[in-house]
Amino acid sequence: MKTKEVDVLVIGAGPSGCVSSAYINQQGISVKVVERSKFPRLVVGESLIPKVMDNLEEVGFLPAIKAAGFQEKHSSRFLRDGVNSTFYFNNKFGEGWDWTWQVPRADFDQVIANEAQRQGVEIEFEAEVTAIEFDEKGVSLTTIKDKDGNEKQIQAKFVIDSSGYGRVLPRLLDLDAPSNLTGNSSIFTHTTDVNRPEGVEGTQITFEVIEQEIWFWVIPFSNGVTSIGVVGRTDLIDALSPSGSAEEALRNTIRRTDHFRDRFIKNEFIYNPFIKKNYACTVSEQFGKGFVLTGNSSGFLDPVFSSGVALATTSGLLAAKLVAKELKGEKVNWQTEYADYMDRGYEVFSTYVKEWYNGNLQELFFHRPENEDIKKKICAVLAGYVWNDDNPFVKKHYRAVSSLAYSLKNNL
């Protein structure tokens, strides 16, 4: 069996894999990416947040993405019972990007994969990892099956698993662990937005609350297509369709919206709606001798705050920096420099996800009058700056939201 030798093998050519492989290549370290799918491929995670821009900029992806003409995103809007709570990223606590993009992920992933290849990264598409072994030094021997069904092997000094929902190493190395965020599902599709309003209203990403644990998303793209979906507790999502039809459930959700019923109720769907059940996941270990997990491979929380690509690219870039450091002979403490750092970000977002579904965060969003200082600090979290401990809504995330919500509910 033919064996190829590289310094680093990256599994997955999504945002995390492209960012990590591009950085490693820029350091003069040999890298190969294997991707199971053929691009372009359908995938969710279409709303970026400003923190993503830091990571894309560092590896030189921004010019190529800008040239693609994606819809700019300057805010996130939340609606409930006619009350509008919009967070503008140029009015947030602390430093950071004031905007980002809304992207059809099939197109976005193709653009960044093309850019990584243009920079010199080797990507092999339609190549599935079937087995992997590590020796006592952490050197790996990975077996892949290519698009023609041929098996070959790749020997690497380090493996970065950015395989997303494929979760290659968690599956092969038995690293899956129960998530503390369980029981939610989503249904989603795309539609040609024939009734899209003019101006900002027609381009604004919106999350409309149907009831406390069910919400509807609307993500307009620059090509006239809009992504729509419903997310909520699995039993409530199941109850949306007595027949078990994903399309029926999504249309019943549209009928229950206050703001979007007329805009979407008669629209045809570009593809049959997908349903993804109980999507939250995590792992028992984020790294081991000779490997590290990034992005959704290490864990996924919830789509409500669009944190997926931000966490994926942040972990991908950080992992790449540490791999490069280690391969250059420098000592790396993977626990403190990688796992602990990423855990801090995951924990902040996890708190906000929990507080959204238990109603506390919704109490803050929709309470009137608004407190502008508090809103700025929460906006920084929504923008992805969840490592800034100068922000009390980051540093004290575990009690900041719940304590304030309690005060509002009890008029304290």
C-alpha positions as CSV (number, residue, x, y, z in Angstrom):
1,M,0.0,0.0,0.0
2,K,1.4,3.4,-1.0
3,T,2.4,5.6,1.9
4,K,2.8,9.4,1.8
5,E,4.8,11.2,4.5
6,V,3.9,14.7,5.7
7,D,4.5,16.7,8.9
8,V,0.8,17.4,9.5
9,L,-2.4,15.6,8.4
10,V,-5.5,17.7,8.7
11,I,-8.8,15.8,8.5
12,G,-11.6,18.0,7.1
13,A,-11.5,21.0,4.7
14,G,-14.2,23.1,6.5
15,P,-13.4,26.5,8.1
16,S,-11.3,24.9,10.9
17,G,-9.3,22.7,8.6
18,C,-8.7,25.4,6.1
19,V,-7.5,27.9,8.7
20,S,-5.2,25.4,10.4
21,S,-3.7,24.0,7.2
22,A,-3.2,27.5,5.7
23,Y,-1.3,28.6,8.9
24,I,0.8,25.5,9.0
25,N,1.7,25.8,5.3
26,Q,2.7,29.5,5.9
27,Q,5.2,28.3,8.5
28,G,7.0,26.1,5.9
29,I,5.7,22.9,7.4
30,S,4.4,20.2,5.0
31,V,0.6,19.6,5.4
32,K,-2.0,17.6,3.6
33,V,-5.8,17.9,4.1
34,V,-8.2,15.0,3.4
35,E,-11.9,15.7,3.1
36,R,-14.6,13.1,2.8
37,S,-17.0,15.2,0.8
38,K,-16.9,16.6,-2.7
39,F,-17.1,20.4,-2.7
40,P,-19.4,22.3,-2.9
41,R,-21.4,20.4,-0.2
42,L,-24.5,21.4,1.8
43,V,-23.7,22.3,5.4
44,V,-25.2,24.6,8.0
45,G,-23.5,27.3,10.1
46,E,-24.2,30.1,7.7
47,S,-24.2,33.1,10.1
48,L,-20.6,34.2,11.0
49,I,-19.8,36.4,14.0
50,P,-17.1,39.1,14.2
51,K,-14.6,37.0,16.1
52,V,-14.3,34.8,12.9
53,M,-12.8,37.8,11.1
54,D,-9.7,37.9,13.3
55,N,-9.0,34.3,12.4
56,L,-9.7,34.6,8.7
57,E,-7.6,37.8,8.5
58,E,-4.6,36.1,10.2
59,V,-4.3,33.4,7.5
60,G,-5.0,35.9,4.6
61,F,-8.4,34.7,3.6
62,L,-10.3,38.0,3.8
63,P,-9.6,39.3,0.2
64,A,-10.9,36.1,-1.4
65,I,-14.0,36.1,0.8
66,K,-14.7,39.7,0.1
67,A,-14.4,39.2,-3.6
68,A,-17.1,36.5,-3.4
69,G,-19.7,39.2,-2.6
70,F,-21.3,37.6,0.4
71,Q,-24.0,39.5,2.4
72,E,-22.4,41.7,5.1
73,K,-23.7,41.3,8.6
74,H,-23.6,44.2,11.0
75,S,-26.1,43.1,13.7
76,S,-28.2,40.3,15.1
77,R,-31.9,40.9,15.6
78,F,-34.1,39.0,18.1
79,L,-37.9,39.3,18.0
80,R,-40.6,38.2,20.5
81,D,-44.2,39.3,20.7
82,G,-43.5,42.4,18.6
83,V,-40.5,43.5,20.7
84,N,-37.3,44.0,18.7
85,S,-33.9,43.6,20.4
86,T,-31.2,44.3,17.9
87,F,-27.5,44.1,18.8
88,Y,-25.2,46.2,16.5
89,F,-21.6,45.1,16.5
90,N,-20.3,48.6,16.3
91,N,-21.9,49.3,19.6
92,K,-20.3,46.6,21.8
93,F,-18.0,46.5,24.8
94,G,-14.3,46.4,24.1
95,E,-12.4,46.1,20.8
96,G,-13.1,43.8,17.9
97,W,-14.6,43.6,14.4
98,D,-17.8,45.5,13.9
99,W,-19.1,43.3,11.1
100,T,-18.9,40.0,9.4
101,W,-20.8,38.0,6.7
102,Q,-23.8,35.8,6.2
103,V,-22.9,33.0,3.8
104,P,-24.3,30.0,2.0
105,R,-21.8,27.6,3.5
106,A,-21.4,25.5,0.4
107,D,-20.1,28.6,-1.4
108,F,-18.1,29.9,1.6
109,D,-16.3,26.6,2.2
110,Q,-15.5,26.4,-1.5
111,V,-14.0,29.9,-1.5
112,I,-11.7,29.3,1.5
113,A,-10.7,25.8,0.3
114,N,-9.8,27.3,-3.0
115,E,-7.8,30.0,-1.2
116,A,-6.0,27.5,0.9
117,Q,-5.0,25.6,-2.2
118,R,-3.9,28.8,-4.0
119,Q,-1.6,29.4,-1.0
120,G,-0.1,25.9,-1.5
121,V,-2.1,23.6,0.7
122,E,-2.7,20.1,-0.7
123,I,-6.4,19.1,-0.3
124,E,-7.6,15.7,-1.4
125,F,-11.4,15.6,-1.7
126,E,-13.6,12.5,-1.5
127,A,-11.0,10.8,0.7
128,E,-12.4,9.0,3.8
129,V,-10.3,8.1,6.8
130,T,-11.0,4.4,7.7
131,A,-8.3,3.7,10.3
132,I,-5.6,5.4,12.3
133,E,-2.8,4.2,14.5
134,F,-0.3,6.1,16.7
135,D,3.1,4.9,17.9
136,E,4.6,5.7,21.2
137,K,6.1,8.9,19.8
138,G,2.7,10.1,18.5
139,V,3.6,9.5,14.9
140,S,0.4,8.4,13.1
141,L,-0.3,6.0,10.2
142,T,-3.7,6.9,8.7
143,T,-5.5,4.7,6.2
144,I,-7.8,6.5,3.7
145,K,-10.0,5.3,0.9
146,D,-10.0,7.7,-2.1
147,K,-12.9,8.4,-4.5
148,D,-12.0,5.4,-6.7
149,G,-12.1,3.0,-3.7
150,N,-8.3,2.7,-3.5
151,E,-6.7,2.5,-0.1
152,K,-3.5,4.4,0.8
153,Q,-1.7,5.5,3.9
154,I,-0.5,8.8,5.2
155,Q,2.3,9.0,7.8
156,A,2.2,12.2,9.8
157,K,4.0,13.6,12.9
158,F,0.8,15.2,14.0
159,V,-2.9,15.0,13.1
160,I,-5.4,17.8,13.4
161,D,-9.0,16.5,13.4
162,S,-11.2,19.2,11.9
163,S,-13.8,16.7,10.6
164,G,-16.8,18.5,12.0
165,Y,-19.9,16.4,12.4
166,G,-18.0,13.5,10.9
167,R,-16.0,13.4,14.2
168,V,-13.4,11.0,12.9
169,L,-11.0,10.7,15.8
170,P,-13.7,10.8,18.5
171,R,-15.3,7.8,16.7
172,L,-12.1,5.9,15.9
173,L,-10.5,6.5,19.3
174,D,-13.7,6.3,21.4
175,L,-13.5,9.9,22.7
176,D,-17.2,10.8,22.6
177,A,-18.6,12.0,25.9
178,P,-22.1,13.1,27.0
179,S,-22.9,16.8,26.5
180,N,-24.5,18.9,29.2
181,L,-26.5,20.6,26.4
182,T,-28.8,17.9,25.2
183,G,-32.3,17.5,23.9
184,N,-32.5,20.1,21.1
185,S,-33.1,19.6,17.4
186,S,-33.3,21.7,14.2
187,I,-35.0,21.7,10.9
188,F,-33.8,23.9,8.0
189,T,-33.8,24.6,4.3
190,H,-33.2,27.4,1.8
191,T,-35.8,29.3,-0.2
192,T,-35.8,31.9,-2.9
193,D,-36.8,35.1,-1.0
194,V,-39.4,36.4,-3.5
195,N,-41.0,38.7,-0.9
196,R,-37.8,40.1,0.6
197,P,-38.3,43.7,1.8
198,E,-36.0,46.5,0.5
199,G,-33.2,47.9,2.6
200,V,-31.8,46.7,5.9
201,E,-34.9,44.8,6.8
202,G,-34.4,42.5,3.8
203,T,-30.8,41.7,4.7
204,Q,-30.9,41.4,8.5
205,I,-30.4,38.1,10.2
206,T,-33.2,37.5,12.7
207,F,-34.2,35.1,15.4
208,E,-37.9,35.1,16.3
209,V,-39.0,33.4,19.5
210,I,-42.0,31.2,18.9
211,E,-42.2,30.1,22.5
212,Q,-39.5,30.0,25.2
213,E,-37.8,26.9,23.9
214,I,-38.6,27.2,20.1
215,W,-37.2,29.9,17.8
216,F,-37.1,30.5,14.1
217,W,-34.1,31.8,12.1
218,V,-33.9,33.9,9.0
219,I,-30.5,34.4,7.3
220,P,-30.7,36.3,4.0
221,F,-27.9,35.9,1.5
222,S,-26.7,38.3,-1.2
223,N,-27.8,35.9,-4.0
224,G,-31.5,36.3,-3.2
225,V,-31.7,33.0,-1.3
226,T,-32.6,32.9,2.4
227,S,-31.8,30.2,4.9
228,I,-34.8,29.5,7.3
229,G,-35.0,27.0,10.1
230,V,-36.5,26.2,13.5
231,V,-34.6,25.1,16.6
232,G,-36.0,23.9,19.9
233,R,-36.4,21.1,22.4
234,T,-36.7,17.9,20.5
235,D,-40.1,16.9,21.8
236,L,-41.4,20.3,20.9
237,I,-39.9,20.1,17.4
238,D,-41.5,16.6,17.0
239,A,-44.9,18.0,18.0
240,L,-44.7,20.5,15.1
241,S,-45.5,17.7,12.7
242,P,-48.0,14.9,13.7
243,S,-46.9,13.0,10.5
244,G,-43.2,13.3,11.3
245,S,-42.6,15.4,8.1
246,A,-39.8,17.9,8.4
247,E,-41.5,20.1,5.8
248,E,-44.8,20.1,7.6
249,A,-43.0,21.0,10.9
250,L,-41.2,23.9,9.2
251,R,-44.3,25.3,7.5
252,N,-46.3,25.0,10.8
253,T,-43.5,27.0,12.4
254,I,-43.8,29.7,9.7
255,R,-47.5,29.9,10.4
256,R,-46.7,30.6,14.1
257,T,-44.3,33.5,13.4
258,D,-45.6,37.0,13.8
259,H,-43.0,38.7,11.6
260,F,-42.3,36.3,8.8
261,R,-45.6,34.5,8.1
262,D,-46.5,36.5,5.1
263,R,-43.0,36.6,3.7
264,F,-42.5,32.8,3.7
265,I,-45.7,30.9,4.1
266,K,-46.3,30.4,0.3
267,N,-42.6,30.0,-0.6
268,E,-41.3,26.8,-2.2
269,F,-38.2,25.2,-0.6
270,I,-35.1,24.8,-2.7
271,Y,-34.4,21.4,-1.1
272,N,-36.4,19.2,1.2
273,P,-35.9,20.4,4.8
274,F,-33.3,18.6,6.8
275,I,-33.7,17.6,10.4
276,K,-30.8,17.2,12.8
277,K,-31.8,15.8,16.2
278,N,-30.0,16.1,19.5
279,Y,-27.0,17.7,17.9
280,A,-25.0,18.8,21.0
281,C,-21.8,16.8,21.5
282,T,-18.5,16.9,23.3
283,V,-15.4,14.7,23.9
284,S,-13.5,13.2,26.9
285,E,-10.2,14.5,25.6
286,Q,-9.4,17.4,23.2
287,F,-5.9,16.3,22.5
288,G,-3.5,13.3,22.9
289,K,0.0,12.3,21.9
290,G,0.2,13.2,18.2
291,F,-3.3,14.6,17.7
292,V,-5.7,17.5,18.6
293,L,-9.4,18.0,18.0
294,T,-10.8,21.3,16.7
295,G,-14.2,22.7,15.8
296,N,-17.3,20.5,15.8
297,S,-15.0,17.5,16.1
298,S,-14.4,18.4,19.7
299,G,-17.9,19.7,20.4
300,F,-20.9,21.6,19.2
301,L,-23.2,23.7,21.4
302,D,-26.3,25.2,19.7
303,P,-27.0,27.5,16.7
304,V,-28.8,30.2,18.6
305,F,-25.7,32.5,18.8
306,S,-23.9,31.4,15.7
307,S,-20.9,30.4,17.7
308,G,-19.9,27.3,15.6
309,V,-17.6,28.8,13.0
310,A,-16.1,31.2,15.5
311,L,-15.1,28.3,17.8
312,A,-14.0,26.2,14.9
313,T,-11.7,28.8,13.4
314,T,-10.4,29.9,16.8
315,S,-9.6,26.3,17.8
316,G,-8.2,25.5,14.3
317,L,-5.8,28.5,14.3
318,L,-4.7,28.0,17.9
319,A,-4.1,24.3,17.3
320,A,-2.0,25.1,14.2
321,K,0.1,27.5,16.1
322,L,0.8,25.0,18.8
323,V,1.5,22.2,16.4
324,A,4.0,24.4,14.5
325,K,5.6,25.4,17.8
326,E,6.0,21.7,18.8
327,L,7.3,20.6,15.5
328,K,10.0,23.3,15.7
329,G,11.2,21.8,18.9
330,E,9.5,24.1,21.4
331,K,7.7,22.7,24.4
332,V,3.9,22.9,24.4
333,N,1.5,22.4,27.3
334,W,-1.6,21.3,25.4
335,Q,-3.7,21.4,28.6
336,T,-3.1,25.0,29.5
337,E,-2.3,26.5,26.1
338,Y,-5.1,24.7,24.2
339,A,-7.7,22.8,26.2
340,D,-8.1,25.2,29.1
341,Y,-8.2,28.2,26.7
342,M,-10.8,26.7,24.4
343,D,-12.9,25.5,27.4
344,R,-13.1,29.1,28.6
345,G,-14.8,30.1,25.4
346,Y,-17.1,27.0,25.3
347,E,-18.1,27.6,28.9
348,V,-19.1,31.2,28.2
349,F,-21.2,30.3,25.2
350,S,-22.7,27.3,27.0
351,T,-23.9,29.6,29.8
352,Y,-25.6,31.9,27.3
353,V,-27.2,28.9,25.5
354,K,-28.6,27.6,28.8
355,E,-29.7,31.0,29.9
356,W,-31.5,31.5,26.5
357,Y,-33.5,28.3,26.8
358,N,-34.4,28.8,30.5
359,G,-35.7,32.2,29.7
360,N,-33.3,34.4,31.7
361,L,-31.5,35.8,28.7
362,Q,-34.7,36.4,26.9
363,E,-35.8,38.4,29.9
364,L,-32.8,40.6,29.4
365,F,-33.2,40.9,25.7
366,F,-36.8,41.9,25.7
367,H,-37.1,43.9,28.9
368,R,-38.1,47.5,28.4
369,P,-36.6,50.0,28.8
370,E,-33.2,48.6,27.6
371,N,-30.0,49.1,29.6
372,E,-27.5,50.3,27.0
373,D,-24.4,49.5,29.1
374,I,-25.6,45.9,29.7
375,K,-26.6,45.5,26.1
376,K,-23.1,46.5,24.9
377,K,-21.5,43.9,27.2
378,I,-23.8,41.2,26.0
379,C,-23.3,42.3,22.4
380,A,-19.5,41.6,22.8
381,V,-20.4,38.0,23.8
382,L,-22.7,37.7,20.7
383,A,-19.8,39.0,18.6
384,G,-17.7,36.1,19.9
385,Y,-15.3,37.9,22.2
386,V,-15.8,35.4,24.9
387,W,-12.1,35.4,26.2
388,N,-12.2,39.1,27.2
389,D,-12.3,39.0,31.0
390,D,-12.5,42.8,31.1
391,N,-16.2,42.2,30.3
392,P,-18.1,41.2,33.4
393,F,-20.6,39.3,31.3
394,V,-17.7,37.1,30.3
395,K,-15.7,36.9,33.5
396,K,-18.8,36.3,35.7
397,H,-20.9,34.7,33.0
398,Y,-22.0,31.9,35.3
399,R,-24.1,34.3,37.4
400,A,-24.2,37.7,35.6
401,V,-27.2,36.8,33.4
402,S,-29.2,34.9,36.0
403,S,-28.7,37.4,38.7
404,L,-29.8,40.3,36.5
405,A,-32.8,38.4,35.1
406,Y,-33.9,37.6,38.7
407,S,-33.6,41.3,39.6
408,L,-35.7,42.3,36.6
409,K,-38.4,39.7,37.2
410,N,-38.7,40.8,40.8
411,N,-38.4,44.5,40.2
412,L,-35.3,44.8,42.4
